Amino acid sequence: MRSESPARPSLALVAAGAVAEETHGDRLSSRETAHLSGLANPRVRRRWLAGRLAAKSLLLRDSAERLMALDGASLRAFPAASCREIELLPAESGPPRPTRRGRKLPTRVSISHAGGFSCAALADAGAATGVDLESVVPRVPAFYRGNFTPRERQWAEAGARSTTLSADWLYTFLWTVKEASLKSGATAVRSVWELAHLEIELPADLPGILAADRRAALGERFSTFETVVCAAGRSTRARIETTSTPDFVLSLFTAVEASR
């Protein structure tokens, strides 16, 4: 049964290098600070902080921008006390569940990190939404064979021949859609190791649309299309929204019809 089309999620993007515990750590709750202190890797600590602050900015914002690009100064513009009231603690499974003053908020948050950036997506609580951000980098052929179906590989190779997009770029786009679908919880896959068994229906003209919509900065333009993703005998209709540059691809996956 087709559900009412969900509202479009909002996004925030933060360069992890723009935040530091010394200047932005006062925006975490005591429990978030305790979790952060348990992360040993400095890079992981910084991006965890950046991702949480990106999500909190979406919950506190008064802007109608589709994607907010935030730096250290703009993050500090949000009152520290208001930020501390919001908690985004890791869940046992699935995305962090936001609370404010101990009460659950009617929202869904998805967070992703890549290439020194952290992004957060905010959607209605009932929405099956996930976000993924990836850097465009070449990968070995075995990676492509092991994570994409024959039809997906044919689509990517054909798109590289017919547009200015490289096969590596198109495979990166495919990966963002797959991982965003995993984060949404709407498909039958439950780990990245199962993504090879998930197949995306891809319009033949989509590479040309993606090439035309690519811009110098994320958020300047979005490509939007509906598709069906299939895994383990179940199919889910979804809306995909992608914003991209030559070096990064960010995709939002939102289920618009229950799995069947």
N, C-alpha and C positions, 0 to 999 in steps of 0.2 A: 504494500500500500504506500503510495507516495505521500510524503509529509510536506507540510508547508515549508517553502524555501527559507532556510535560516538567514538571519541577518549576517552581513559581511563582517568578519572579524577585523579588529584594529591591530596595528603593529607598532612596535618600538624597536629601534636599532641603536646599539651602543658599541662604540669601540672599547674593547676591554682595557686597552692601554690608557683610556681616559679616566679610569676609576682606580682607587687604591683604598686599602683598608684604613689608612691614616686619615684620608680626606672624606671617605664615604661610608666607612664602617659604622658610623653612628646612626645610619638609616636602617640597620638591621635590628630585629628584636633580640632579646637575650638568647632565645632558643636558636634563632638563625645564626647568631654569633658563635654559639657553642658548636653548631654543625660545621660552620666555616673553619673553626680552629682545628677540627679533626681532619681536614683535608691537607695532606702533606705537600702536594705539588703546588708551587707558587702560581703556575700558569692556570691550573684547575681552580685554585682559590679565586684568582682574579676574574676568570670568566664566570664562575658561579655567582660572585658578587654582581658582576655586570648584568647577568641574566635576571637576577632577582630585582635589581633596581629598574631594569627595563619594564618588567611586569608591574612593579609598584607604580611607575610613572603612568602607565595606562590606566590603572585603577584610580589615580588621583587627578588625572589630567582634566582640563576644561577646553581642550582643542578638538576640532573636528577633522584634523589631518588623518588621512588613511594610514600613513607611516610617519612616525616621528623619529627623526634622526637626532639623537641626544649626545651631548658631550658632557664633560665633567661639570662645567659651570651650570648647564641647564638642569642636570640632575640635582645639583645642590639648591636649585630654586624651589624644589618641593620641600616643605617643612620636614625636618628630621623627625619630629614627634609624630607627625601623621604617617610617615613611612614606617616607623617602628610599630604602629598600631596594626599594620598589615603583615601577616605572616604567610610565607610560601615555603613550608617545610616539605621535604621529600616524602612522597607516599610510598607504601610498601610496593605498590604497582601503579602504573599509570602516571599522569602528570601531577605536579604539586597542586594541592587543594587550598586556594586562598581563603584566609579568615581575616576578620577585622575585629579587634578586641575580643577574640575568642569565638566569634560567631562566623559560621560559614557564609561566604559571599556567593550570590547567584551567578557565578561566572566560571568559565573554564579557561585555564591558562596552559599554553604550550610554549616551550623554550628550546632554542637551538643555538649552537655555537659553531663558528667556522672562521678560519683565516684571521683571527684577531678581533672578530666581531661576535656580539651576542644579540639575539633578537628574541622578542616575546610576542605572542599573539594572544589576544583577549577576545573571547566569544561568550555567547549566552551559555548558561550552565547546562542546558539540554543539548547543546550542539556537539556533534562528534567532529571535532576540529583538531588538526595537528599542523605544525609548521616545521619546515626544515630549511636550513641555510647551508650551502656548500660552496667551497672554492672550486673553480674549474681547474683541474690538474690532469695531466695524462696518467692513465693507469695501464697496467699490463693487460694484454688480451685475455689472460686467464680470469681476471677480475670480471670482465664483461661477459665472458662465457658462463661464469659461475653465478652471476647475479641477475642476468636478463634472459628472457625467453627468446627463442629463435625469431618470433615475430617482432619483438621489441628491438632486437639487434638489426633486423632487416630495415625497420623504420628509421633507426638512428643512422645507419650507413646510407640509406637512400636520401635522408634529409641532408646529410653532409655533402652529398654529390650535387644536390639541387639548390642549396642555399650557401650563404657565406658562413654558416655555423660549422664548426668542426665536429667530428664524431665525438671527441672528448667532451665538448660542451653539451651536446645532445644527451650523451649518457649521464652527465652530471644532472641535467634537468630530470631525466627519468628517475635517477636515484632520489632526488628531492621529493618527487611525487610518491615514490614507494615508502620512503621513511616517514613522510608526513602522514601517509595513510596508516602506517603502524602506530604512530603517536595518537592518531584520532581514536583508536580502539574500535573502529567501525568494521574492520575486516577480520578474516579468520586468522591472519598472521599475528604472532605474539612475540617475535624476536627478529632481529636483523638477519639471523641465520635462515629464516623462512622466506625472506623477500624474493628469493629466486623462484619461489612457487606462486608468487603473485604476479598476475599479468594485467597490464593496462591497455584498454582499447584506445588507440591513438589515431586521430584523423590524419589523413595523408597530407593535408595542407597545413598542418600545425607548425612544422619547421619554418615555413615562410612567415607565418604570423609571429612566431617567437623572434625571428630575425628582425622583423620590422619593428617590434616593440622593445627591443633591447636598447638600453639607454646608458648614459655615463654614470648615473647614480641610482641605487635601489630606491624604489618608491615613485620614480618619475612617471612610470607607466606600468600597467598590469595587463597581462594576457589572461583571459578568462574563457574556460570551456567546460562542458560537462562530459563525463566519461563514465565507463563502467570498469571496475576493477574486480578481478576474479581470483579466488584462492580457495583451495580445498572444497571445490564444488559449490561455493557460495559466491554470489555477485552483489556488489554494492555500487549504486549510482552515486556519483560525487561531483561536486563543483571544484575545479582546480583554478587557483589564481596564482600567477607567477609574475614576479618582477625580477629583472636581471640586468647585468652588465656583462662586458666581456670576461670578467674575472669571477663573478659571483652569480649564483642562482638561488632565489628564495621562492619556495612554493608553499601555498596553503591548501590543505585538503579538508573539505567539509562534506560529510555525507548528506545527501538530500533524499535518499530512499533507503529503507532498511535492507539489510542483507537477506537474500532469499536462496 
